[in-house]
Amino acid sequence: MKRLIVPAVVVLSAMAFLAACKKQSVQADTDNTPPWTSSQVAAADSVEGQLRVQGKHWVKITGEIKAGAYVQDTLEGRLNQPEGRGAIGKVVSVSTDANGQKVAKMDFGRNYSVPISFSELSLVNIVSN
């Protein structure tokens, strides 16, 4: 009996470990989603959705895009974006890509972040209604 219990525990432990790893590495299914447009409704757990629930809106402004700023994605038809992502995101960091273009790592909420070129972003100011 002892010979059966030890291998069973090892197998169950390995299965639990693999399931946990798979759960942590699951990404949004972006292969079958239509291109993102600003007409899509933002999910309640997206940055835009959370701002709307708080009764806030945004106004485009001029200024420097930097970490902590809110920006609007202005590129219509962006591919491979999860549904409900929203147009408004918060800048996590700023860097320069291999082509010398400035990019912002954007947090859109919903555990989704992506680098986007500055030329495809507009700085916004968050305003209470």
C-alpha positions in Angstrom: 0.0 0.0 0.0 2.9 2.4 0.9 4.4 1.7 -2.5 1.2 3.1 -4.2 0.7 6.1 -2.0 4.1 7.7 -2.5 4.0 7.7 -6.3 0.4 8.9 -6.2 1.4 11.9 -4.0 4.3 12.7 -6.3 2.0 12.6 -9.4 -0.7 14.7 -7.7 1.9 17.2 -6.6 3.3 17.5 -10.1 -0.1 17.9 -11.6 -0.9 20.7 -9.1 2.4 22.4 -9.9 1.8 22.3 -13.6 -1.8 23.6 -13.2 -0.5 26.5 -11.2 2.1 27.3 -13.7 -0.4 27.2 -16.6 -2.8 29.4 -14.7 -0.1 32.1 -14.2 1.0 32.1 -17.8 -2.4 32.2 -19.5 -2.6 35.3 -21.6 -5.6 37.0 -23.1 -6.9 35.2 -26.2 -6.0 37.9 -28.8 -5.7 35.6 -31.8 -9.4 35.5 -32.5 -10.4 39.0 -31.5 -11.3 41.7 -34.0 -9.0 44.7 -34.3 -9.4 47.1 -31.4 -11.3 50.4 -32.0 -12.4 53.2 -29.7 -16.0 52.3 -30.2 -15.6 49.0 -28.2 -17.0 49.2 -24.7 -14.3 49.2 -22.0 -14.6 46.4 -19.4 -15.3 47.5 -15.9 -11.9 46.3 -14.7 -10.0 48.2 -17.4 -8.4 51.6 -16.5 -11.0 53.3 -18.7 -13.8 51.3 -17.1 -12.7 52.1 -13.6 -12.5 55.8 -14.4 -16.0 55.8 -15.8 -17.4 54.0 -12.8 -15.8 56.8 -10.6 -17.7 59.4 -12.7 -14.6 60.7 -14.5 -13.8 61.6 -18.0 -10.7 62.9 -19.8 -9.6 65.8 -21.9 -6.7 65.7 -24.4 -3.8 68.0 -23.3 -0.3 68.9 -24.5 2.7 68.0 -22.4 5.3 65.4 -21.7 4.3 61.7 -21.7 6.0 60.2 -18.6 5.5 57.4 -16.1 2.3 57.9 -14.1 0.5 59.9 -16.8 -2.8 58.9 -18.4 -2.9 58.6 -22.2 -5.4 57.7 -24.9 -4.5 55.2 -27.6 -5.3 57.0 -30.9 -4.6 54.1 -33.3 -7.8 52.7 -34.6 -7.7 49.1 -35.8 -4.9 48.0 -33.5 -4.4 44.2 -33.8 -4.1 41.5 -31.1 -5.7 43.5 -28.3 -8.0 41.8 -25.7 -11.7 42.7 -25.7 -12.7 45.4 -23.2 -9.2 46.9 -23.0 -10.4 50.5 -23.4 -8.7 53.5 -24.9 -7.3 55.0 -21.7 -4.2 53.6 -20.0 -1.6 54.6 -17.5 2.0 54.9 -18.5 4.2 52.5 -16.5 7.5 53.4 -18.1 9.1 55.2 -21.0 11.9 53.9 -23.2 13.4 54.1 -26.7 12.9 51.2 -29.1 15.5 49.7 -31.5 14.5 52.3 -34.2 15.0 55.3 -31.8 11.3 55.8 -31.3 10.0 56.7 -27.9 7.6 54.1 -26.5 5.5 54.0 -23.4 4.7 50.7 -21.6 1.0 51.1 -21.1 -1.2 49.5 -18.3 -4.7 49.1 -19.5 -5.9 47.2 -16.5 -7.2 43.6 -16.7 -3.6 42.4 -16.2 -2.8 43.7 -19.7 0.1 46.0 -20.6 1.8 46.7 -23.9 4.4 49.1 -25.3 3.0 51.7 -27.7 4.8 54.3 -29.7 4.4 58.0 -28.5 3.1 58.9 -32.0 0.1 56.7 -31.4 -0.8 58.2 -28.0 -2.4 61.4 -26.7 -1.8 62.8 -23.2 -5.0 63.2 -21.3 -6.0 64.9 -18.1 -8.5 63.0 -15.9 -11.5 65.2 -14.8 -14.3 64.6 -12.4 -17.8 65.0 -13.8 
